[in-house]
Amino acid sequence: MKLALDSLARHLERQLLPAYLISGDEPLLAAEAADAIRARARTLGFTEREVHFLDRGTDWDAIRAAVGTLSLFAARRIIELRLPSGKPGVAGGRALAGMIQSAGEDTLLLILTGRLDRDAQGAEWVRAVEARGAWLAVWPVPGERMLSWLEARCRRLELAADAEALEMLADRTQGNLLAAQQELERLKLLAGRERVTAERVLAGTADSARFNIGELSEALVAGQVVRALRVLDGLKSESVEPPLALWAVIKAMHELWARSRGSADAPSAAARSSFRRLVERAVRADGLAKGRLRGDVWDELSLIACDLCGRPALPLPASALQ
């Protein structure tokens, strides 16, 4: 059978099958799924665990012998087989299939692999897992679901966080769930019962910088282009992550736009056009920061700073968003 992460807990409450395959390139989710299976097995008396690392050069006869040998220390045991490539070769595939088919009630096979390609998914040993056990394919969390994933993790940690803080964290970790989880746990220790704000996220990630991220927003809002460029240069020299600097720039953009909309006179057509150009530059800077576009993100941030302060230096390239 095939299992999904969302149904794993309910499945384990009902039964524990002789074999489980967890495949995928998302380390955090794969590790948590494996932990859940091990924990359930321990409650059912599987008190011993053996781990074997497999590759194409593995002595499969020795692995079969180890799996088939009765434990001297426990009545029930977990045999964990780690196969990073997901391709054990012809001999390995046959050996795995045989071990899966012969697994008894006192042996639980837990196979951990990387993502399986189309050929590997149709292998005999994978079909054997589906026949006698369960296959759990772990997929990365899509970018559009990252915020909801972070919100769910915050609830699990009983951590209160602003939406802006989570947006910044999502941008910083860029889909690396393990890094995101570690950051949330660190914030939990630092914040305690206090609410996590974007400023707290910044404070925790840019403490070593001589130039405060907040100074950049202040300089931009005040139209102080020389100071803003000096702060940007300082942030770059301190190896501050570009997304953090971009966050400060976007914050200043939002504040200036809010001010223009709150004034007695509605923003002029020229002002709206200027703001659209700034948004396009910010999108371009984001693409540069994430490696989707070629160029220097710090140069682009400097150009945005000049535009924000009313001192445009260069026009936006016609192909900026291509």
Buried (B, 14 or more C-beta within 10 A) or exposed (E): EEBEBEEBEEBBEEEBBBBBBBBBEBEBBBBBBBEBBBEBBEEEEBBBBBEBEBEEEBEBEEBBEEBEEEEEEBEBBBBBBBBEEBBBBEEBBBBBBBBBBBBEEBBBBBBBBBBBEEEBBEBBBBBBBBEBBBBBBBEBBEEEEBBEBBEEBBEEBEBBBBEBBBBBBBBBBBBBBEBBBEBBEEBBEEBEEEEBBBBBBBBBBBEEBEBBBBBBBBBBBEEBBEBBBBBBEBBBEEEBBBBBBBBBBBBBBEBBBEEBEEEEEEBEEEBEEBBEBBBBBBEBBBBBBEEEBEEEBBBBBBBBBBBBBEEBEEEBEEEBEE
